[in-house]
Amino acid sequence: MLLVKLGGSVITDKSRLRTARPSVLKRLAREVSATKEQIILVHGAGSFGHILAKRYRLHEGYRDESQLRGVSEVQRDVRRLNLMVDDALLGAGLNPMPIPPSLVVRFVDGRLHDIETRPFIQCLGLRMTPVTFGDVVFDSERRFGICSGDDLIGLLHGYFPASKTILVTDVDGVFTSDPKKKGRRELLREVRIGDMGRLNLSVRAGKDVTGGIEGKLRKMFKVMESGDEFWILNGLVPGRLSDAIKGKRFIGTRVVA
């Protein structure tokens, strides 16, 4: 089994509200389909979620009634993106089954507490492809919150034994500093939890409300056990994802427990 997360920065233009990258999405769907292994697919919300979530401060939980409009708009928008993902997967020959996080996820005080795994198991039993995504969910303390694709892939990693867990981003992997800023940096082919202190991974200013690359690493390290590993690679480069799935050599970062 494979766990694959398509980042919102790859399948959408995160600087432009509700702007997908359909050609990239179709290509990634074809790359994902090039395996006989079963797949659980997670995708980010990108510009269908982060921009309005930040505007309405949804990641802070309930503050006043004016945010409820934002909850409805973000839920609507991420479902629009999910339909695009499902269409691309159908076009690539897969049989996707969307599983909205708001129906299966429980948040407690801003943190992902647990997930109902039965729908995923039922999908896999039918040889279908479960697809879940970043979304607004209920929170027992804050009333609602943002469940990111990184939250989901991290938790699912703990429930489903996968031969590979792959995070598809818009950069080649983990660098010693932000690869989108000027200055010297080095691509790390391997990262361990002990390396975190020497990396300049501060979240870039912008629309991301889910923690950036540092958030991805910390969430994954939290659930990883001895011997676990996952990969971060650039989905904007054709062939990288399919090479990772097939076990071929590719440019990326291996993250080791």
C-alpha positions in Angstrom: 0.0 0.0 0.0 1.1 3.6 -0.7 0.1 6.8 1.1 0.4 9.8 -1.2 -0.3 13.4 -0.3 -0.6 15.9 -3.2 0.2 19.3 -1.8 -2.0 22.3 -2.4 1.0 24.2 -3.6 1.3 21.7 -6.4 -2.2 21.2 -7.6 -3.3 24.8 -7.2 -1.7 28.3 -7.5 -1.7 29.2 -3.8 -1.4 33.0 -4.6 -4.7 33.1 -6.5 -8.1 32.3 -5.0 -9.7 29.1 -6.3 -7.1 28.5 -9.0 -6.3 24.9 -9.8 -3.5 23.5 -12.0 -5.6 21.0 -14.1 -2.7 19.9 -16.3 -0.5 19.2 -13.3 -3.3 17.4 -11.6 -4.0 15.2 -14.6 -0.3 14.3 -15.0 0.0 13.4 -11.3 -3.1 11.3 -11.4 -1.5 9.3 -14.3 1.7 8.9 -12.3 -0.2 7.7 -9.3 -2.1 5.2 -11.4 1.2 3.6 -12.7 1.3 1.1 -9.8 -0.6 -2.1 -8.9 -0.4 -1.2 -5.2 -3.4 0.1 -3.4 -3.3 3.8 -2.6 -4.8 6.1 0.0 -4.6 9.6 -1.5 -4.7 12.9 0.5 -4.7 16.3 -1.1 -4.2 19.8 0.3 -6.6 22.7 -0.1 -4.2 25.2 -1.6 -5.9 28.4 -2.8 -9.3 26.7 -2.4 -8.8 26.7 1.4 -5.8 28.7 2.8 -6.7 32.2 1.5 -10.2 32.3 3.0 -9.2 30.3 6.0 -6.7 33.0 6.9 -9.0 35.8 6.1 -11.7 34.5 8.4 -9.1 33.2 11.0 -10.6 29.8 11.0 -7.4 28.2 12.3 -7.9 30.1 15.5 -11.3 28.4 16.2 -14.6 30.2 16.8 -14.3 33.9 17.7 -17.5 35.4 16.5 -20.5 34.6 14.2 -18.9 36.4 11.2 -16.6 33.4 10.7 -19.4 31.0 9.9 -19.7 32.4 6.4 -16.0 31.5 6.0 -16.6 27.9 7.3 -19.3 27.4 4.6 -17.3 29.0 1.8 -14.1 27.0 2.6 -16.1 23.7 2.9 -17.7 24.4 -0.5 -14.4 25.4 -2.2 -12.4 22.4 -1.0 -15.1 20.1 -2.2 -14.9 21.8 -5.6 -11.2 21.0 -5.6 -11.8 17.4 -4.5 -14.2 16.9 -7.4 -11.3 18.0 -9.8 -9.0 15.5 -8.1 -11.6 12.8 -8.4 -12.1 13.6 -12.1 -8.4 13.4 -12.8 -8.1 10.0 -11.0 -11.1 8.7 -13.0 -9.5 9.9 -16.2 -6.3 7.9 -15.1 -8.3 4.7 -14.7 -8.7 4.7 -10.9 -11.9 4.5 -8.9 -11.8 7.2 -6.3 -14.0 7.4 -3.2 -14.0 10.8 -1.5 -14.0 10.8 2.3 -14.7 14.3 3.7 -12.7 14.9 7.0 -15.6 16.8 8.5 -17.4 13.4 8.7 -14.6 11.2 10.0 -12.2 13.4 11.9 -12.4 14.7 15.5 -10.4 17.7 16.7 -9.8 18.6 20.3 -8.5 22.1 21.1 -6.9 22.7 17.7 -5.3 19.2 17.4 -6.3 16.2 15.4 -7.4 13.6 18.0 -8.7 10.6 16.0 -10.2 9.5 12.7 -12.8 6.9 11.8 -10.9 4.4 9.7 -13.8 2.2 8.7 -14.6 4.1 5.4 -11.0 3.8 4.4 -11.0 0.0 5.1 -14.2 -0.5 3.2 -12.9 1.4 0.2 -9.7 -0.6 0.2 -11.7 -3.8 0.5 -13.5 -2.9 -2.7 -10.2 -2.1 -4.4 -11.2 1.6 -4.7 -9.0 4.6 -3.9 -9.9 6.5 -0.7 -9.4 10.2 -1.2 -9.5 12.7 1.6 -8.4 16.3 1.9 -7.7 19.4 3.9 -11.0 20.8 5.3 -12.8 22.6 8.1 -13.8 20.2 10.8 -15.6 20.3 14.2 -13.5 20.9 17.3 -14.9 19.8 20.7 -13.2 22.9 22.4 -12.9 25.5 19.7 -16.1 24.5 17.8 -14.2 24.3 14.5 -10.7 24.2 13.1 -8.6 23.4 10.1 -7.6 19.8 9.5 -4.7 20.0 7.0 -3.6 17.3 4.5 -0.5 17.0 6.6 -2.5 16.2 9.7 -4.4 13.5 7.7 -1.3 11.9 6.1 0.4 11.8 9.5 -2.5 10.1 11.2 -3.2 7.7 8.4 0.5 6.7 8.4 0.0 5.4 11.9 -3.1 3.4 11.0 -2.2 1.8 7.6 1.1 0.0 7.1 2.4 1.5 3.8 5.4 0.5 1.8 5.9 4.2 1.1 4.6 7.5 2.3 5.2 10.3 -0.2 4.6 14.0 0.2 4.4 15.8 -3.1 5.3 19.5 -2.8 6.4 22.3 -5.1 10.1 22.1 -4.1 12.7 19.4 -4.6 12.7 18.4 -0.9 14.0 19.7 2.4 16.7 22.4 2.2 18.9 24.0 4.8 16.9 27.2 4.3 13.9 28.4 2.3 14.6 27.5 -1.4 12.2 30.3 -2.5 14.3 33.0 -1.0 17.7 34.3 -2.1 20.8 33.0 -0.5 22.8 29.8 -0.3 21.0 26.6 0.7 21.6 22.8 0.3 19.1 20.1 -0.6 19.2 17.4 2.1 18.9 13.9 0.7 18.1 12.6 4.2 16.7 14.3 7.3 16.4 12.9 10.9 14.7 14.5 13.8 18.1 15.5 15.2 18.6 17.7 12.1 15.7 20.1 12.9 17.8 22.4 15.0 20.2 23.3 12.1 17.5 24.0 9.5 16.0 27.5 8.9 12.5 26.3 8.2 10.5 29.3 9.3 7.1 29.5 7.6 7.1 31.9 4.6 4.9 34.9 4.8 1.8 34.2 2.8 -1.5 32.3 2.9 -0.5 29.0 4.5 -2.2 28.5 7.8 -1.0 24.9 8.4 2.7 25.2 9.2 4.7 25.0 6.0 7.6 22.5 5.6 8.5 22.7 9.3 4.9 21.7 10.2 5.1 18.8 7.8 8.2 17.4 9.3 7.1 17.9 13.0 3.8 16.2 12.3 5.4 13.3 10.6 8.1 12.8 13.2 5.4 12.8 15.9 3.8 9.7 14.5 6.8 7.9 13.0 8.2 4.8 14.7 11.6 3.3 14.5 12.3 2.2 11.0 9.7 4.4 9.4 10.5 6.7 6.5 8.8 8.9 4.1 9.7 11.0 1.1 9.3 14.6 0.0 9.6 15.4 -3.7 8.7 18.0 -6.3 5.5 17.2 -8.1 5.9 20.0 -10.6 8.7 18.0 -12.2 7.2 15.3 -14.5 8.1 11.8 -13.5 9.4 12.4 -10.0 6.3 10.9 -8.3 6.1 7.9 -10.7 9.8 7.2 -10.2 9.3 7.3 -6.4 6.4 4.9 -6.6 8.3 2.5 -8.8 11.4 2.6 -6.7 13.6 4.3 -9.2 16.2 7.0 -8.4 14.9 10.5 -8.1 15.7 13.9 -6.6 14.0 14.3 -3.2 14.5 14.1 0.6 14.2 10.9 2.6 12.9 11.5 6.1 13.9 8.9 8.6 12.6 8.2 12.1 
